[in-house]
Amino acid sequence: MADAEGEFVEYVSARLPSLHRTAFLMCGDAHLADDVVQQTITALYVNWRRVSRVDNVDAYVHRMLVHKLVDEKRLSWAKVRLFGAVPESPRTPVTPHDEVAERDSVVGALARLSRGQRTVLVLRFLCDLSLADTAAAMGCSEGNVKAQTSRALAAVRQVLDVAEMSGRSTR
């Protein structure tokens, strides 16, 4: 029992930053990403003995993460969120050529995609999952993953090109 718990702690400790980054890129909200990762880790702990015996634990956990995010989005209408003030809109970076501005523009471009397109790009390119593993995590065919990837990359390129062109015109 203690050995299984130690394996779980070791696995989660090694993967936590990656899981949080993946969740954030899929949903675009750091607080929601924290919640989804916590729910995923809790479900993983409950089922660790079974999950630790599968061939590809990482793919299984990514699939759990996707399902938790879908559940969170599906059930979010039932939650009430109270704010003391209207949230501020995101500010435009002062220097568009530094690393932070580039990261923000990529995250912004991802935010404009549909949930499926955003998920496929995050799993394929940021989590380095194979085509088959991505299809398994999303519960769809490899052809669907290819089509979603193609459309998503075209949309991201278009958004980034427009942002780049608008950045050049202000100089």
N, C-alpha and C positions, 0 to 999 in steps of 0.2 A: 504494500500500500504506500509506504513512504517512498519507495523507489519510483512508482508511477507519479506521485505528486512531485517529486524532484524533477522527473522528465518534463512534466507539464510546466513547472516554473522555469526550467531552462529553455524550453521551446518558446514560451510567451515572452520571456526576457529578451531573447534574440530577435523575435519578430515584431515586437510591439511598435517600434518606430515605423517600420514598413507598413504594418496594418493601419496605423493612424494616418500615414501619408496617403495610402490607398483610399481609405474612407473619406478623407478630406477632399481628395481630387474627384471622387465620385459624387459627393454631395455639395461641395463648395462652402461648407459651414463647419468651422472648427469645433463648435460646441456639439453639433449633431454628430460629427465624426467621433468625438469622444464618447458620446452615448452609444453609438452603434458598435464601436470597438469594445466597449465595456460589456454590452449585451452579447457580443460574439464570444468574448473570452469567458463569460459566465456559462454560456451554452457549451463551450468547448470543455470547460472544467467538468461539467456534469457528465459529459459523454467522452471524457478523455480516454478511458480504457478501450472503447470501441474505435475512436478516431485514430489513436496512436498505432493501430494495426493496419490501417489502409495503406495502399502503395504510395500515394502522393499526399501527404498530410497538408502541405502548403496549398495545393489546389482545393482540397476539401475545406480548409479554413477560409480560403477566398470565396468559395461558394456560400459558406455560412455567412460571411460578411455581406455579400450581395443580397442574400435573402433577408438579413436583418435590416439592411438599408431599405429594401422594398417594403418590408413590413412597417418600418418607421414612417415612410412616405405615405403608405396606404392608410395608416391609422392616425396620421397627424391631424386630420380634420377634427378629431375628437378632443384635441388638446387646446387649452386656453392659455394664451401667452399674454401676460400683462407687462407693459413697459411704462416707466415713469415719464418717459419723453420719447419723441419720435427718433428712431435710430438715424445717425448721420449717414449720408451717402458716402461711398468710398471716394477718397481724394485722388486726383490725378497726380502721378509722380512728377517731381520737378525735373529730374534728369532721366529721359527715356532710354538712355544707353547703358545704365548700370544693371547689375545682376538682378536687383530687386524689381526693377521695372519690367525686365524681361520675364521674370517669374510671374509677376502680376498679370502681364498681358496673356501669358499662356493659360493661367488659371481663369482669367476672364473669358478667353476663347473657349475653354472647356465648359464653363458655366453656361454658355449659349447653346451648347449641344443638347440633344435629347438625352434622357437618362441612359438609354441603351448605347448610344454612340459614345457618351462620356465613359461609361463602364468598360466598353470594349477597348478604348484607347488606353485607359489606366491599366487594365489587366494585361494587355498585349505589350505596351511599350514601357510603362513605368514599373510593372511587377515582373516583366520578362516572362510571362506565361506563353506557352506554345499555343498554336491555333487550336489544337485539340483540347488543351487544358482550359483555354478561355471558353470554348464552346461548352465544355462540361460545367464550368463554374456558372455560366449564364443560363444553362439549361436549354441550349438551342443548337442548331446544326453548324458545322464548320463553314458552310456556304453563307449562312446568315452572318457569322462573324466576319467573313471576308467582305461582304457587302456593307455591313455597318462600318467596318474599318475604312473602307474606301470613301464612303460618304462623309464620315466624320473627319478624315484627314483633309478632304476637299473643303469642308466647312471651316475647319481651323485655319487652313492656309488663307482662305478668303478673309476671315476676320483679322488675321495677323497682317495680311497685305494692306487692308484698309487702315488698320491702326498705324502701320509703318508709313503709309503715304500721308496720313494726316499729321504724323509727327514731323515729316520732312517739310510739309507746307507751312508749318509754323516757324521755321527757321528763317 
